[in-house]
């Protein structure tokens, strides 16, 4: 969770160039976290993630892509998910 101080500093940004620079830093960090998680996954691994509708989706990894992981749910539906959203299924 972001601290109140950090949020206040972000709110003070008042020009486009600084916003673009901050956005680029966040994108790079997001990609680093995705790679870290993706390296720990393997094909066939059972994983889960929270859908944007609030329920937990369970499935198996079918492919590990550069930016996403392909998951086939227990119902047989395919999903492409950011690696950082995945966790090992219980």
N, C-alpha and C positions, 0 to 999 in steps of 0.2 A: 504494500500500500504506500502511496506517495505521502510524504510528510506535508504538513500545512505550509512549511517554509518553502519547500520545492514548488508546490502548487502556486504559492504567491509569486515566486520568481517567474514561473512560466507565464502567469497572468500579466506580468509587467512587460513582456516582449511586445514591442510596438512597431516593428518593421518586418517586412517580408523576408529579407535576407536572413535575419536571425531565426525566424520561424522555419525557414527551409533548412538551415543548418541544424537546428534542434531535431527536426523531423528525420533528417539523414542519420543523425546519431542514433535515434530510437530505432530506425529500420535496421541499421547495422547490428545493434545489440539484439534485436529480435531474431535476426538471421543467425547470430552466434548461438543463441539459446536453442533455436530449432535444430541446428547442426549437432549440438551437444546431446540433445534428446534423441535425435535420429540415429546417432552412432550407437546408442544403447539398445536399439530395437533390432529385431530380426524377423524375417519372413515366417509367418505361421504363429507368431507370438500373439497371445490373447491380450487385448487392450480395451480400455474404455475411455469415454470422454463425455462431457456434458454438452447436450445439444443446445442450440439457441432457444429452444422451446422449453428448456428446464428439465428434461429427462436424461437419464444416463443411457448412452448407446454402447453396447458391447459387441466386439467383433474380433477378427483376426487380421493381422497385417498381411497384405497381399503384395505390396510393392513399396519401396522406399524411394521417393523422388527427391529432387534437389530441394524443393521448398515445401512439399507436402508428403503425407504418407497415405497410401491407398489402404482402406480398411473395408472388409466385407463383414457386414453385421451377421448376427446369429439368424436373422430373418432372410439373409441372402442379399440385402441391399448394399450397393457400393457407396462409399463415402471417400472424399479426399479431404484430409484434415491436416492442419498445421501440426507439426510434431510436438510443439510446445503444449498443445492441448491434450495430448495423450498421456495416459498412465497405465501401468500394468493392471489387468483386470483381477479382481479378487476371486 
